[in-house]
Amino acid sequence: RSVRPGETIDFFMSHSWHDDGELKYEALVLLCSSFRAKHGRDPTFWLDKVCIDQDNIADGLKVLPINVMACKKMLVL
């Protein structure tokens, strides 16, 4: 879902397409459960594959630093 007005992005998520997807998924489930228990809501994420127009990647990469800085934390899986 899109971020709601006044809401911030909790995590800029980075990962390698070559690493074990099951391990990354398990880590993500654990993080979400912990975040939900602490904050009473699901976390928000910025993920390049869905947040950058894949038909115009060059323009999306130009503003990547702005997107990184808009997030509270960086999550590397």
Phi and psi restraints in degrees (value plus and minus 20) as a CYANA .aco file:
   2 SER   PHI     -96.1   -56.1
   2 SER   PSI     135.8   175.8
   3 VAL   PHI     -91.4   -51.4
   3 VAL   PSI     116.8   156.8
   4 ARG   PHI     -99.4   -59.4
   4 ARG   PSI     137.1   177.1
   5 PRO   PHI     -74.1   -34.1
   5 PRO   PSI     113.0   153.0
   6 GLY   PHI      63.7   103.7
   6 GLY   PSI     -27.7    12.3
   7 GLU   PHI    -112.9   -72.9
   7 GLU   PSI     127.9   167.9
   8 THR   PHI    -131.0   -91.0
   8 THR   PSI     144.8   184.8
   9 ILE   PHI    -108.1   -68.1
   9 ILE   PSI     106.1   146.1
  10 ASP   PHI     -95.0   -55.0
  10 ASP   PSI     -62.6   -22.6
  11 PHE   PHI    -155.9  -115.9
  11 PHE   PSI     110.9   150.9
  12 PHE   PHI    -107.9   -67.9
  12 PHE   PSI      96.8   136.8
  13 MET   PHI    -120.7   -80.7
  13 MET   PSI     106.3   146.3
  14 SER   PHI    -143.4  -103.4
  14 SER   PSI     124.7   164.7
  15 HIS   PHI    -180.0  -140.0
  15 HIS   PSI     149.5   189.5
  16 SER   PHI    -124.2   -84.2
  16 SER   PSI     114.0   154.0
  17 TRP   PHI     -88.5   -48.5
  17 TRP   PSI     -32.9     7.1
  18 HIS   PHI    -113.6   -73.6
  18 HIS   PSI     -33.4     6.6
  19 ASP   PHI    -101.8   -61.8
  19 ASP   PSI     144.9   184.9
  20 ASP   PHI     -81.1   -41.1
  20 ASP   PSI      94.6   134.6
  21 GLY   PHI     -84.2   -44.2
  21 GLY   PSI     -55.9   -15.9
  22 GLU   PHI     -85.2   -45.2
  22 GLU   PSI     -62.3   -22.3
  23 LEU   PHI     -84.7   -44.7
  23 LEU   PSI     -60.5   -20.5
  24 LYS   PHI     -84.9   -44.9
  24 LYS   PSI     -61.1   -21.1
  25 TYR   PHI     -82.7   -42.7
  25 TYR   PSI     -64.7   -24.7
  26 GLU   PHI     -80.9   -40.9
  26 GLU   PSI     -61.7   -21.7
  27 ALA   PHI     -84.9   -44.9
  27 ALA   PSI     -58.9   -18.9
  28 LEU   PHI     -87.6   -47.6
  28 LEU   PSI     -60.8   -20.8
  29 VAL   PHI     -82.3   -42.3
  29 VAL   PSI     -63.3   -23.3
  30 LEU   PHI     -83.1   -43.1
  30 LEU   PSI     -64.9   -24.9
  31 LEU   PHI     -80.5   -40.5
  31 LEU   PSI     -65.4   -25.4
  32 CYS   PHI     -84.2   -44.2
  32 CYS   PSI     -60.6   -20.6
  33 SER   PHI     -82.6   -42.6
  33 SER   PSI     -64.3   -24.3
  34 SER   PHI     -85.4   -45.4
  34 SER   PSI     -63.9   -23.9
  35 PHE   PHI     -82.6   -42.6
  35 PHE   PSI     -64.7   -24.7
  36 ARG   PHI     -81.6   -41.6
  36 ARG   PSI     -62.5   -22.5
  37 ALA   PHI     -83.9   -43.9
  37 ALA   PSI     -56.6   -16.6
  38 LYS   PHI    -100.9   -60.9
  38 LYS   PSI     -58.3   -18.3
  39 HIS   PHI    -129.7   -89.7
  39 HIS   PSI     -29.4    10.6
  40 GLY   PHI      52.2    92.2
  40 GLY   PSI      -0.7    39.3
  41 ARG   PHI    -176.3  -136.3
  41 ARG   PSI     145.9   185.9
  42 ASP   PHI     -98.5   -58.5
  42 ASP   PSI     128.9   168.9
  43 PRO   PHI     -94.7   -54.7
  43 PRO   PSI     140.5   180.5
  44 THR   PHI    -126.5   -86.5
  44 THR   PSI     127.8   167.8
  45 PHE   PHI    -151.2  -111.2
  45 PHE   PSI     128.8   168.8
  46 TRP   PHI    -130.4   -90.4
  46 TRP   PSI      99.7   139.7
  47 LEU   PHI    -149.2  -109.2
  47 LEU   PSI     102.3   142.3
  48 ASP   PHI     -73.2   -33.2
  48 ASP   PSI     -61.8   -21.8
  49 LYS   PHI     -80.2   -40.2
  49 LYS   PSI     -51.8   -11.8
  50 VAL   PHI    -125.4   -85.4
  50 VAL   PSI     -35.8     4.2
  51 CYS   PHI    -121.9   -81.9
  51 CYS   PSI     -32.8     7.2
  52 ILE   PHI    -131.0   -91.0
  52 ILE   PSI     111.5   151.5
  53 ASP   PHI     -80.0   -40.0
  53 ASP   PSI      91.3   131.3
  54 GLN   PHI     -88.6   -48.6
  54 GLN   PSI     -32.8     7.2
  55 ASP   PHI    -111.0   -71.0
  55 ASP   PSI     -25.2    14.8
  56 ASN   PHI    -166.7  -126.7
  56 ASN   PSI      37.1    77.1
  57 ILE   PHI     -82.4   -42.4
  57 ILE   PSI     -57.9   -17.9
  58 ALA   PHI     -76.6   -36.6
  58 ALA   PSI     -64.1   -24.1
  59 ASP   PHI     -86.8   -46.8
  59 ASP   PSI     -57.9   -17.9
  60 GLY   PHI     -84.2   -44.2
  60 GLY   PSI     -56.9   -16.9
  61 LEU   PHI     -90.9   -50.9
  61 LEU   PSI     -47.4    -7.4
  62 LYS   PHI     -82.2   -42.2
  62 LYS   PSI     -53.5   -13.5
  63 VAL   PHI    -122.7   -82.7
  63 VAL   PSI      -9.9    30.1
  64 LEU   PHI     -74.8   -34.8
  64 LEU   PSI     -63.8   -23.8
  65 PRO   PHI     -78.6   -38.6
  65 PRO   PSI     -55.0   -15.0
  66 ILE   PHI     -86.5   -46.5
  66 ILE   PSI     -61.3   -21.3
  67 ASN   PHI     -86.0   -46.0
  67 ASN   PSI     -59.4   -19.4
  68 VAL   PHI     -82.2   -42.2
  68 VAL   PSI     -65.7   -25.7
  69 MET   PHI     -88.8   -48.8
  69 MET   PSI     -41.9    -1.9
  70 ALA   PHI     -96.4   -56.4
  70 ALA   PSI     -33.2     6.8
  71 CYS   PHI    -112.9   -72.9
  71 CYS   PSI     128.3   168.3
  72 LYS   PHI     -91.4   -51.4
  72 LYS   PSI     -59.5   -19.5
  73 LYS   PHI    -161.5  -121.5
  73 LYS   PSI     141.7   181.7
  74 MET   PHI    -129.0   -89.0
  74 MET   PSI     112.6   152.6
  75 LEU   PHI    -134.9   -94.9
  75 LEU   PSI      99.3   139.3
  76 VAL   PHI    -132.1   -92.1
  76 VAL   PSI      97.4   137.4
